[in-house]
Amino acid sequence: MNTQPSGSRSNASRYLFLFLLGLVVGVVATVMAMRAIDARKDHFHDSVMHVQGWHLNQLKKKVEQNRCAATDVLPNLKALRTMADDLEPAFPDLADDQRFAQHASRMRARLDAALASPPLNCAGVSTTVADIGESCQGCHQDFR
């Protein structure tokens, strides 16, 4: 014989179902809220760093592929130089910091030198990549 009324078993399953439904709705709402908060953040600084990193990696790949003619590397150097103009606007909280301004200026100076006298062989491209990487590393050591 069954000592429990049949209604309590169905009520427990209803409560369990409602609890699980509430849990799923809560998780979905949390994910939606997190995405909305993330969408409101300014991603400009991350974008500048990603684009510069991509172009620097392209220069490294050109060396690996032995494609180091000026016509091969100039587009990446020009893009790096263009993005270097956006360093201060990308990091407005650091724009007034003298060290940051020096790092940004040094980066632009190295890129200007590379554009004024483009590397003509892979050894020159490697040296240019090392110089640019040194500029990046100096800033990242101070501000990361």
C-alpha positions in Angstrom: 0.0 0.0 0.0 1.1 3.5 -0.7 1.2 5.7 2.4 1.8 9.0 0.6 -1.0 10.7 -1.1 -0.5 10.8 -4.9 -0.8 14.6 -4.9 2.5 15.2 -2.9 4.5 13.3 -5.5 3.2 15.4 -8.3 3.7 18.6 -6.3 7.4 17.7 -5.7 7.9 17.1 -9.4 6.2 20.4 -10.2 8.5 22.2 -7.7 11.6 20.5 -9.1 10.5 21.4 -12.7 9.9 25.1 -11.7 13.3 25.2 -9.8 15.1 23.8 -12.9 13.2 26.2 -15.2 14.1 29.1 -12.9 17.8 28.0 -12.8 17.9 27.9 -16.7 16.2 31.3 -17.0 18.6 32.7 -14.4 21.7 31.4 -16.3 20.4 32.8 -19.6 19.6 36.2 -18.1 23.1 36.3 -16.5 24.8 35.5 -19.8 22.7 38.2 -21.5 23.6 40.7 -18.8 27.3 39.9 -19.0 27.3 40.3 -22.8 25.5 43.6 -22.5 28.0 44.9 -20.0 30.9 43.7 -22.2 29.4 45.4 -25.3 29.4 48.7 -23.5 33.1 48.6 -22.8 35.5 50.5 -25.0 37.6 47.9 -27.0 39.6 50.5 -28.9 42.8 49.9 -27.0 42.6 46.1 -27.4 41.9 46.6 -31.1 45.0 48.8 -31.6 47.2 46.3 -29.8 45.8 43.4 -31.8 46.2 45.1 -35.2 49.8 46.1 -34.3 50.6 42.6 -33.2 49.1 41.1 -36.3 51.2 43.4 -38.6 54.4 42.7 -36.6 53.7 39.0 -36.9 53.3 39.4 -40.6 56.7 41.0 -40.8 58.1 38.0 -38.9 56.4 35.6 -41.3 57.9 37.5 -44.3 61.4 36.8 -42.8 60.5 33.1 -42.3 59.2 32.9 -45.9 62.3 34.8 -47.3 60.0 37.5 -48.8 61.8 40.6 -47.6 61.7 42.9 -50.5 60.6 46.5 -49.7 57.4 46.0 -51.6 56.6 43.0 -49.4 57.2 44.7 -46.0 56.2 48.4 -46.7 52.4 47.8 -46.3 52.9 46.3 -42.8 55.3 49.0 -41.8 52.9 51.7 -43.0 50.0 50.1 -41.1 52.1 49.9 -38.0 53.0 53.6 -38.3 49.4 54.5 -38.8 48.4 52.6 -35.8 51.2 54.2 -33.8 49.4 57.5 -34.1 46.5 56.0 -32.2 48.5 54.9 -29.1 47.6 58.0 -27.0 43.9 58.1 -28.0 43.7 54.3 -27.3 45.0 54.7 -23.8 43.5 58.1 -22.6 44.3 57.3 -18.9 48.0 57.0 -19.9 48.2 59.9 -22.4 49.5 62.3 -19.7 52.1 59.9 -18.4 55.5 61.1 -19.6 56.9 57.5 -19.8 54.0 56.4 -22.0 54.5 59.5 -24.2 58.2 58.6 -24.6 57.4 55.0 -25.5 54.9 56.0 -28.1 57.2 58.6 -29.5 60.1 56.1 -29.7 57.8 53.6 -31.5 56.8 56.3 -34.1 60.5 57.3 -34.5 61.6 53.7 -35.2 58.8 53.3 -37.7 59.5 56.6 -39.4 63.2 55.5 -39.7 62.1 52.2 -41.2 59.8 53.9 -43.7 62.4 56.5 -44.6 65.0 53.8 -45.3 63.1 50.5 -45.8 64.9 47.3 -45.2 65.9 45.7 -48.4 66.7 42.2 -47.2 65.7 39.7 -44.5 68.5 40.7 -42.2 67.3 44.3 -42.4 63.7 43.3 -41.8 64.8 41.1 -38.8 66.6 44.1 -37.3 63.5 46.4 -37.9 61.2 43.8 -36.3 63.6 43.5 -33.3 63.6 47.3 -32.9 59.8 47.6 -33.1 59.5 44.6 -30.7 61.9 46.4 -28.3 59.7 49.5 -28.4 56.6 47.3 -27.7 58.3 45.4 -24.9 59.6 48.5 -23.1 56.1 49.9 -22.9 54.5 46.6 -21.9 57.1 46.2 -19.1 56.1 49.6 -17.7 52.4 49.5 -18.2 51.1 46.0 -18.3 
